[in-house]
């Protein structure tokens, strides 16, 4: 496996890198697009393993280094040829991701990233799915906090319901540590570029001309921009990350390829009481100002003792009870809990996704392609792996109505 670090593309402060080799990069201004891509530093990798008799690859005990640069396709080819799976941690992916995807496909190497940018994820599907399938390689995006907890959380909820799950709402609660909580620099830039380029994402979706996925049961009603969740005793707002895009793509794949009943999905994030809502309104105006004028700032991250909880409220029908003229008669509540999202939960999810790709080959989609985590791993043991390593999936309650 090969791992690329964010600092290898964005530049780094030597003192910060020495203190923490995975530290975020300080940025004093966000350009409309990077003017040039600095050369890459050495990245950790392992040589491509030779599969034993059973067909499952094994990794060598010693890890070497290799230098590659996304502006030098030959270096990416050389890198991909020596890896079984590439773990691409370098974003924003809209600027730095596609050359890595292309090199991996051309050299028959699978690739996993932690992208939370819907436009990049969906574009890679349309450009490279058929090519990846021809090569028999797996390109799996959004395999970090974006969006494994949400995507596999919906699948977990479906698997635990004694009947047919038709709709799910998720509520993300982030618990900050004693020093507070801020956003990662790369995430900040990805968010700004993403919100500033919504028109292109809409254009891409319109050009895809996909058939609507059928709705089973009552249509899931969208909540107001600020709504109150009684079950969690908290106000909430729509979650603006990649989760909804990823989950919907997964549900489309499961329905069209595995003939599974599609699940409607909506994602929210809790914000606390009314005081927090007022603060959030000002923060939203501040963010929109940054998006509009392309202004950046130096951001730090404080992760001590922080964690997340994602709560899923699902509804559906018990066995033998159909949706025709009937209201859902089963409700279920599940949770996914984990450590700090960016620097702890994300690498756990990413590495376990890669190990699952290597270990559970017989449970992956038969052909290669560009997949969401749920599409790639719905029949594997990834959830079990995550449970054993601190990202816990559990059922809170289940009852008939």
Residue pairs with C-beta under 8 A, 6 or more apart in sequence:
1 45
1 46
1 59
1 83
1 84
1 85
1 86
1 87
1 354
2 43
2 44
2 45
2 46
2 66
2 79
2 82
2 83
2 85
2 86
2 87
3 43
3 44
3 45
3 87
3 89
4 40
4 43
4 68
4 86
4 87
4 88
4 89
4 90
4 100
5 21
5 22
5 41
5 43
5 89
5 90
6 22
6 24
6 25
6 89
6 90
6 91
6 186
7 17
7 21
7 22
7 23
7 25
7 41
8 40
8 41
8 43
8 90
9 37
9 38
9 40
9 70
9 90
9 96
10 25
10 27
10 38
10 90
10 185
10 186
11 25
11 38
12 23
12 25
13 23
13 25
13 26
16 23
16 26
17 23
22 343
24 184
24 185
24 186
24 299
24 300
24 301
25 185
25 186
26 185
26 298
26 299
27 185
27 189
27 296
27 297
27 298
27 299
28 296
28 297
28 298
29 295
29 296
30 189
30 192
30 294
30 295
30 296
31 294
32 294
33 95
34 95
37 69
37 70
37 71
37 95
37 96
39 69
39 71
40 67
40 68
40 69
40 70
40 75
41 67
42 65
42 66
42 67
43 65
43 66
43 67
43 68
43 79
44 63
44 65
45 63
45 64
45 65
45 66
45 79
45 82
45 83
46 59
46 60
46 63
46 64
46 82
46 83
46 84
47 60
47 64
47 82
47 83
48 57
48 81
48 82
48 83
48 84
48 109
49 57
49 58
49 59
49 60
49 84
50 57
50 58
51 57
51 58
52 58
55 361
56 358
56 359
56 361
57 84
57 358
59 84
66 78
66 79
66 82
67 75
68 75
68 76
68 78
68 79
69 75
69 76
70 76
70 96
70 99
70 100
71 99
73 99
73 102
73 103
76 99
76 100
76 102
76 103
77 103
77 106
77 107
79 86
79 103
80 86
80 103
80 104
80 106
80 107
80 108
80 109
81 107
81 109
83 109
84 109
84 110
84 358
85 109
85 110
85 111
85 112
85 354
85 357
85 358
86 100
86 104
86 109
86 110
86 111
86 112
87 111
87 112
87 113
87 350
87 351
87 354
88 97
88 100
88 101
88 111
88 112
88 113
88 114
89 113
89 114
89 350
90 96
90 97
90 100
91 97
91 114
91 115
91 117
91 186
91 189
91 190
92 117
92 186
92 189
92 190
92 193
93 113
93 115
93 117
93 120
93 190
94 117
94 119
94 120
94 190
94 193
94 194
94 197
97 113
97 115
97 120
97 124
98 120
98 124
98 127
100 111
100 113
101 111
101 124
101 128
101 139
102 128
103 109
104 110
104 111
104 137
104 139
105 111
105 128
105 131
105 132
105 135
105 137
105 139
106 135
108 135
108 136
108 137
109 137
110 137
110 138
110 139
110 140
110 357
110 368
111 137
111 138
111 139
111 140
112 140
112 141
112 143
112 350
112 353
112 354
112 357
113 140
113 141
113 142
113 143
114 142
114 143
114 144
114 145
114 146
114 346
114 349
114 350
115 121
115 141
115 142
115 146
115 242
116 142
116 144
116 145
116 146
116 147
116 187
116 190
116 241
116 242
117 190
117 193
117 194
117 242
118 194
118 201
118 242
118 245
118 246
119 194
119 197
119 200
119 201
119 204
120 141
121 141
121 142
121 242
121 245
121 246
121 249
121 372
122 201
122 204
122 205
122 208
122 245
122 249
123 204
124 139
124 141
124 370
125 249
125 370
126 204
126 208
128 139
128 370
129 369
129 370
130 369
132 138
132 139
132 368
132 369
132 370
133 367
133 368
133 369
134 368
135 368
136 367
136 368
137 368
138 357
138 364
138 365
138 368
138 369
138 371
138 376
139 368
139 369
139 370
139 371
140 353
140 357
140 370
140 371
140 372
140 373
140 376
140 377
141 246
141 370
141 371
141 372
142 148
142 151
142 242
142 246
142 372
142 373
143 349
143 350
143 353
143 373
144 345
144 346
144 347
144 349
144 350
145 308
145 338
145 341
145 342
145 345
145 346
145 349
146 241
146 242
146 243
146 246
147 241
147 242
147 243
147 246
147 247
147 372
147 373
148 349
148 353
148 373
148 382
148 386
148 391
149 308
149 310
149 336
149 338
149 345
149 349
149 391
150 170
150 243
150 246
150 247
150 267
150 310
151 243
151 246
151 247
151 250
151 372
151 373
151 374
152 336
152 373
152 374
152 377
152 378
152 382
152 383
152 386
152 393
153 170
153 310
153 312
153 334
153 336
153 393
154 168
154 170
154 247
154 250
154 251
154 263
154 265
154 312
154 374
155 250
155 374
155 378
155 383
156 334
156 336
156 383
156 393
157 165
157 168
157 312
157 314
157 332
157 334
158 165
158 263
158 314
160 332
160 334
160 395
160 398
161 314
161 316
161 330
161 332
161 398
162 318
162 319
162 330
162 398
163 316
163 317
163 318
163 319
163 321
163 330
164 216
164 261
164 316
164 317
164 319
164 323
165 261
165 263
165 314
165 315
165 316
165 332
166 216
166 217
166 218
166 261
166 263
166 264
166 315
166 316
166 317
166 323
166 328
167 217
167 218
167 220
167 263
167 264
167 265
167 314
167 315
167 316
167 328
168 263
168 264
168 265
168 266
168 312
168 313
168 314
168 315
169 220
169 223
169 265
169 266
169 267
169 268
169 312
169 313
169 314
170 239
170 243
170 265
170 266
170 267
170 268
170 310
170 311
170 312
170 313
171 229
171 232
171 234
171 236
171 268
171 269
171 270
171 310
171 311
171 313
172 239
172 267
172 268
172 269
172 270
172 308
172 309
172 310
173 232
173 234
173 269
173 270
173 308
173 309
173 310
173 311
174 181
174 269
174 306
174 307
174 308
174 341
175 306
175 307
175 308
175 309
176 306
177 302
177 303
177 304
177 305
177 306
177 340
178 304
178 305
179 302
179 304
180 302
181 302
181 303
181 306
182 299
182 300
182 301
182 302
183 191
183 299
183 301
184 299
184 301
184 342
184 343
185 299
185 301
187 342
188 296
188 299
189 296
191 240
191 287
192 290
192 291
192 294
192 296
194 201
195 240
195 287
195 288
195 291
196 291
196 292
196 294
210 252
213 248
213 251
213 252
213 255
213 262
214 255
214 262
215 262
215 264
216 261
216 262
216 264
216 323
217 315
217 316
217 317
217 323
217 328
218 327
218 328
219 264
220 264
220 265
220 266
222 238
222 266
223 236
223 238
223 266
223 268
225 237
225 238
226 235
226 236
226 237
226 277
227 235
227 236
227 237
227 268
228 234
228 235
228 236
229 235
229 236
229 268
229 270
231 311
231 313
231 333
232 270
232 311
234 270
234 271
234 272
234 273
235 270
235 271
235 272
235 273
235 274
235 276
235 277
236 268
236 269
236 270
236 271
237 268
237 269
237 271
237 280
238 266
238 267
238 268
238 269
239 267
239 268
239 269
241 267
243 267
244 265
244 266
244 267
246 372
246 373
246 374
247 263
247 265
247 267
247 372
247 374
248 265
249 372
249 375
250 372
250 373
250 374
250 375
250 378
251 262
251 263
251 265
251 374
252 262
253 371
253 372
253 374
253 375
254 260
254 262
254 374
254 375
254 378
255 261
255 262
257 365
257 375
258 378
263 314
271 277
271 280
289 295
290 296
290 297
301 342
301 343
303 340
303 342
303 343
303 344
306 339
306 340
306 341
307 337
307 338
307 339
307 340
308 337
308 338
308 339
308 340
308 341
308 345
309 335
309 336
309 337
310 335
310 336
310 337
311 333
311 334
311 335
311 396
312 332
312 333
312 334
312 335
312 336
313 331
313 332
313 333
314 331
314 332
314 333
314 334
315 328
315 330
315 331
315 332
316 328
316 330
316 332
317 323
317 326
317 328
317 329
317 330
318 329
318 330
318 400
321 329
327 401
328 401
329 400
329 401
330 398
330 399
330 400
330 401
331 397
331 398
331 399
331 401
332 395
332 397
332 398
332 399
333 395
333 396
333 397
333 398
334 393
334 394
334 395
334 396
335 392
335 393
335 394
335 396
336 391
336 392
336 393
337 391
337 392
337 394
338 344
338 345
338 348
338 390
338 391
338 392
339 345
339 348
339 390
339 391
344 390
345 390
345 391
348 386
348 389
348 390
348 391
349 386
349 391
352 382
352 385
352 386
352 389
353 373
353 376
353 377
353 382
355 385
356 377
356 380
356 381
356 382
356 385
357 364
357 376
359 381
360 377
360 380
360 381
360 382
363 379
363 380
363 381
364 376
364 377
364 379
364 380
365 371
365 375
365 376
373 382
383 393
386 392
386 393
387 393
